[in-house]
Amino acid sequence: MTGNRVYVYRRFERFWHWTQSVLILFLAVTGFEIHGAISFFGFHQAVIYHNTAAYALMVLIAFAIFWHLATGEWKQYVPTATHIKAQTNYYIFGIFRNVPHPTKKTVLSKLNPLQRLVYFALKVLVIPVIVTSGLLYMLYRYPHRHGVEALNIDTLRTIAVVHTIGAFLLIAFIVAHLYLITTGATVLSNLKAMLTGYEDAEHVGPHE
């Protein structure tokens, strides 16, 4: 704690958050170009950039998994039913009526019940599906190239659909996330906290 501020987000946590954000947005842009929705880098260059960013994201994920396990921060994402109804009502009604937030962020509990559910689903379902389907894409053995024989399947259509659905779910999360970061004590307070690591003490509850 420094003065009236509490150190909530550690240095690696912030590095991981922003690096992951940049990589995912870049993957979205190149992914849209690969699908022909936009034209920016050119198809072949977009494929190269997309694959490179995908490998970088997987390396980052590996480091993040190790960090979460080593620090115990994985506990932040364990779902809980406590206050989930109150949190849902807050987002649907209370937030528009200036009702006090039903839960208070702490160093040991940075996510509210709905955030825990969403992040848990992202980490155990959406991101693993995107990564796995993406790897199948990259390791697919085309007739004119060497690759993994076991992946010499007839078509990429199912993999493409699964990968695209996962990508759109992730984009939907990002859109919701961008909105929700504006619902803190001030419009920019949550953004500032993820940049500096500090939150105002009055908006952070006890450590335990």
N, C-alpha and C positions, 0 to 999 in steps of 0.2 A: 504494500500500500504506500502511495506517495501523496501526502497532503490529504485532499478529499477525493483521491482517485484510488481505484483498486486494479491491480494487475490481473487481468482475466485471461487474455489470450497470449500464449507463449510465442517466442520468436519463430520456432519451426511451424507452429500451428498457423501463424499468419503467412509464412512463406508457402506452406502447402496449400492454403486456401487460395491465395492469389495466383500462384503458378498453375494450380489445377483449373482455376477459372479461365485464365488466358488460353490454356491448352484446349479446354472444352469448347470455348468460343471459336478458336481457330479450326478445330475439328468440325464444328458445325458449318462454318463458312466453306471449307474445302469439301465437306460432305455434300452440301447443297450444289456445289459446282460439279461434283462427280455425277450427281443425279440430273444435271442439266438445268437446274432451277436458276442459276446465275452464271455469269461468265466473268472471271477475274484473272486467274492465273493461267488458264488453259487446262484442258482436261488432264493431259499426261502429267503436267507439273503439279496439278492439284492432287493427283493420286500419290505422287512422291511425297508431297508435303503432308498429306493426310496420314500416310503410313509412318512417316518420321515422327509426327506429333503423337501418333498412337503409341509408338514404342516409348517415347518420352513420358507419356502419361502412365504407362504400365510401370516404368521404373519409379516414378513418383509414388504410385499406389503402393509399390513394394516397400519403399521407405516409410510411407505413412502407416502401413500396417505394422511394421516393426516398431515405430515410435509409439503408436497407440497401445500396443501390447506391453512395451517396456515401461511406459509411464502410467499405465492403468487408465488412460483417457478413453479406452474403449467402453468403459462403464457409462460414459455420457450418452451412449446411443442405445442402451438397454431400454426397451419400451416399458411404460408404466401406465396403469389405468387411473392413477391418482390425478384428480383435477382435470381429466380429459374432457368431461362434459362442460365444465366451466370454461375451459380454454376454447372449445368449439363455439360456445355461445358468445365468447368475447370476440372471436374473429368474425362471426356472422352478424352480431348485433352490437355488442358492447363497444367495439372499437369506433363505431360511428356515433356513439352517445357519450364519448369521453369517460367511459367506465374504467376504474382502475384495473390494471392488469391482474388477472387471477393468480399468477405465479410470479415469483421473484427470482431473477438469475443469481446464482452463486458460483464461486470458483469451482465447486465440486458438482454443480448441476447447471450447466450453461444453457441447456435446451429445455423448452417447455414440453409437456406431454405429446402434443401434436408434432412438434419438431422431431422428437425422439422417434416417433412412428415413421415419419417421412424419411428421415436420414437412415434409419434402420432398413427400410425397404430399398432405398438407393444402394446401400452398401452390400446387402445380401442378395438382391434380386436384379435391379436395373443395371448397375455398373458391371456385375459379373456377366450378365447376358450380353451387354454391349462388347465387353472385352473378348468373351469367348467367340461370339459371332464374328467379330473383327479379325481375330486370329484365324478362324476358319477361312475367312475371305483371303487373307494374306498367304496362308499356307496351302490354299487350294491348288491341286496339281492339274494345270492345264495340259492338253495333249502335247503342246510344243515346248514344255519346260519341265525341268526336274523339280520335284517337290516331295511331300510326304505321301507315300503310296496309299496309306490308310484313308487319306482325304480325297482320293480320286473318285469323287462322287459325280453323279450325272448332271446335276444342276445346282446353281447357287441361289435359285429363286427363294427357297424357304429361308436360307440364311440371310438373304438380302432383306426380306420382309421383317424378320425378327430383329435384325440390326437397326433397321429404319424405325420400327416401333419403339425400340429402346432409346434411340436417339431423340425421338420426338417427346418421349416421356421425360428425358433429361432436360430438354429445352423447355418443356412446360414447367418443370421444377425451377429452372433458372428465372423464368418470367415471374413466377410466384415469389421467388426469393428476392428478386429486385424490388418488388412491391413491398414485401414484408419488412425489408430493412429500413423502409421509410416510416415504420410505425413505432419507432422507439420514443424515447423522451422528447427528442426533436427529430426532424426529418433526416439529419445527417449523423446523429449520435451513434447509431449502430455501425455505420460506415467508418466513422472516426475511430471507434473502438477496435475494429479489425485492422486498421492502419497502425495505430499506436500500441495496442494491447491493453490500454487502460479504459475503464469505465468510471463514471462518477459514482462515488461511494453511496450516494443517496438512492441510486437505482440498482444497487447490488445488495442482496441479502447476506445473512451470516454465512460463514464458510461451511458450516455444518448444519 
